Amino acid sequence: MKKLLLITMLLLLVVPALWAAENIEVSGTGIEAIDGAYVQDGTVDGRPRYVKGDAEIHYFAKGNKWIMYLNENPYFKNNSDSETCPLEGWKKARSLKGQPANLPVLKFVPQQEGN
């Protein structure tokens, strides 16, 4: 019984650290409202949702792709159906075609305590 209790307590301490949320840093687009730090804020269609002011990154299950929005307009898309936000493979969305913008560079950054 003591072993079971010890194992349960250990799992309660270790497992949440393994599932700790990560934020995303977006750079390189040249669009100030899109470039910057995104904070994980819940889920959409069972996958993480990231927000930064009026910008958002989330998975769109109906289209089997990740989309980066600004003011609810899609700016970039990624045809990956991965469980986590893809870091590579982003393309301009239709609403951005022909406009000067570079493709985004994404990286995961650890979520700081209090976020």
C-alpha positions as CSV (number, residue, x, y, z in Angstrom):
1,M,0.0,0.0,0.0
2,K,2.9,2.4,0.8
3,K,4.5,1.6,-2.5
4,L,1.3,2.4,-4.4
5,L,0.9,5.7,-2.5
6,L,4.5,6.6,-3.2
7,I,4.2,5.8,-6.9
8,T,1.0,7.9,-7.1
9,M,2.6,10.9,-5.4
10,L,5.6,10.6,-7.7
11,L,3.4,10.5,-10.8
12,L,1.5,13.6,-9.6
13,L,4.8,15.5,-9.4
14,V,6.4,14.3,-12.6
15,V,3.6,14.0,-15.1
16,P,2.5,17.7,-15.1
17,A,6.1,18.7,-15.8
18,L,6.2,16.5,-18.8
19,W,3.0,18.1,-20.1
20,A,4.1,21.6,-19.4
21,A,2.8,24.0,-22.0
22,E,5.2,25.7,-24.4
23,N,4.8,29.0,-26.0
24,I,5.7,29.9,-29.5
25,E,7.9,32.7,-30.9
26,V,7.2,33.8,-34.4
27,S,9.7,36.0,-36.4
28,G,10.6,37.0,-39.8
29,T,7.3,37.9,-41.4
30,G,7.9,41.6,-41.3
31,I,4.3,42.0,-39.9
32,E,4.6,43.5,-36.4
33,A,1.2,42.3,-35.2
34,I,2.2,38.7,-36.1
35,D,5.9,38.5,-35.1
36,G,6.5,38.0,-31.4
37,A,5.6,35.7,-28.5
38,Y,2.4,33.7,-28.5
39,V,1.0,32.2,-25.3
40,Q,-0.7,28.8,-25.3
41,D,-4.4,29.5,-24.4
42,G,-6.6,26.4,-24.4
43,T,-7.3,24.2,-27.4
44,V,-9.2,24.2,-30.7
45,D,-10.2,20.9,-32.3
46,G,-8.2,19.1,-29.6
47,R,-4.9,20.8,-30.3
48,P,-3.1,23.8,-28.6
49,R,-4.2,27.3,-29.4
50,Y,-1.7,30.2,-29.3
51,V,-2.6,33.9,-29.0
52,K,-0.8,37.2,-29.2
53,G,-3.1,40.2,-29.1
54,D,-5.2,40.0,-32.3
55,A,-3.1,37.2,-33.7
56,E,-3.7,33.5,-33.2
57,I,-2.4,30.1,-34.3
58,H,-4.6,27.1,-34.1
59,Y,-5.5,23.8,-35.9
60,F,-8.5,23.8,-38.2
61,A,-9.7,20.2,-38.2
62,K,-12.2,20.6,-41.1
63,G,-9.3,21.6,-43.4
64,N,-6.7,19.4,-41.7
65,K,-4.3,22.3,-41.3
66,W,-2.8,24.8,-38.9
67,I,-3.6,28.5,-39.6
68,M,-2.0,31.7,-38.4
69,Y,-4.7,34.4,-38.1
70,L,-4.6,38.2,-37.7
71,N,-7.9,39.9,-36.8
72,E,-9.7,36.6,-37.8
73,N,-8.1,36.7,-41.3
74,P,-5.8,33.8,-42.3
75,Y,-2.3,35.0,-43.1
76,F,-0.3,31.8,-43.1
77,K,-1.2,28.1,-43.3
78,N,0.5,24.8,-42.8
79,N,-1.0,21.6,-44.2
80,S,0.3,19.5,-41.3
81,D,-2.2,17.6,-39.1
82,S,0.4,17.2,-36.3
83,E,-0.7,17.2,-32.7
84,T,1.6,20.2,-32.0
85,C,2.1,23.4,-33.9
86,P,4.5,22.7,-36.8
87,L,7.6,24.8,-36.9
88,E,8.3,24.4,-40.6
89,G,6.3,24.2,-43.8
90,W,4.3,27.4,-43.5
91,K,2.9,29.1,-46.6
92,K,1.0,32.3,-47.3
93,A,-2.7,32.0,-47.0
94,R,-4.9,33.2,-49.9
95,S,-5.7,36.5,-48.1
96,L,-2.0,37.4,-48.1
97,K,-1.1,36.3,-51.7
98,G,0.7,39.1,-53.6
99,Q,1.4,41.1,-50.5
100,P,4.9,41.7,-49.2
101,A,5.5,39.3,-46.3
102,N,8.1,36.8,-45.6
103,L,7.3,33.3,-44.4
104,P,7.2,32.9,-40.6
105,V,9.9,31.3,-38.6
106,L,8.5,29.5,-35.5
107,K,10.2,28.1,-32.4
108,F,9.0,26.7,-29.2
109,V,10.0,28.5,-26.0
110,P,9.4,27.3,-22.5
111,Q,6.4,28.7,-20.7
112,Q,7.5,30.8,-17.8
113,E,5.8,30.5,-14.4
114,G,2.8,32.7,-14.1
115,N,1.9,32.4,-17.8
